[in-house]
């Protein structure tokens, strides 16, 4: 389900209070720099995890601001289309 096509995958997963859809930004082994989650040091995504972010970085609850890396086991699908 997860491909190497980061930034093209939108993934649904459960938040403690709701289900959310976020953009896949990093896969296991990738290094994320300049995150609010871990300022001043890079985050290496561990095996079995991924990094997700919302489209509005300043107003999004995601790996960058709250979750950190999330377990790929929480992901239960892939979004094929979005409509607003």
N, C-alpha and C positions, 0 to 999 in steps of 0.2 A: 504494500500500500504506500509506503513512504519511498519516494524516488529521490534521486540526486537533484531533482529540479527544485531547489530551494527558491523561495519567493514566487513560485507558481502554484504551490499547494496551499489550499485553505483547509484546515483540519478542525473538526468539532471534538470537544472533550469536555468532561464535567468540571465545573467550578464548584466549590462547596455549596453554592446557593443556586446554581443555574447551569445550563449548558452554554458553552461559548464557542465561537469560531474565530480562529486566529491564523495568521500567515506563518508558514514554516520558514524559519530563517537559518537554523543550524541543525546538523545531525551529529551523532556521536563522533567524537574526535575533533570536531571543529572548535575553533577558538573564537570567543565573542569578546570584543574589546569595547570600552566606553559604555558599559551598562550601568544603569542606576542600581541594579541588584548588587553588584560588587564593584563599587567605584575604585579607581586607581589600580586595579589589577584585572588581568584577563580571566575569563571563565572558560575552562576546557570542559566540553560537554562529555560526560561519562557514557560508557557503554549502556545501551538500553534507554537513553534519554534523547530529548531534542529540545530546541529553543524555539519558542513561538512569540510573535509580536502582533499587536493590533496595527491597524493602518494609521491611527492617530497617536503618535508616540507620546505627545504631551498629555493625552487624556485616555490612556488605555491601561487596563490591568492585565499584565502579561508577564512573560519571563523576564523582561527587562526591568519591570517595576515591582513585581510582587512574587511571582512563582519561582523564578530561577528556572533551571532546566526541569522539564517535566518528563515523567515516564512515558515511553511510547505505548505502554499498556493502557493508558488512559484514553488514547485516541480510538474512536470507534467508527471512523469513516473518513471520506474525502468529499469535499464540496465540489460539485460539478458546475453549479451556476449560482450566482447571487443576483437578487433583484431587490430594488428599493422602491 
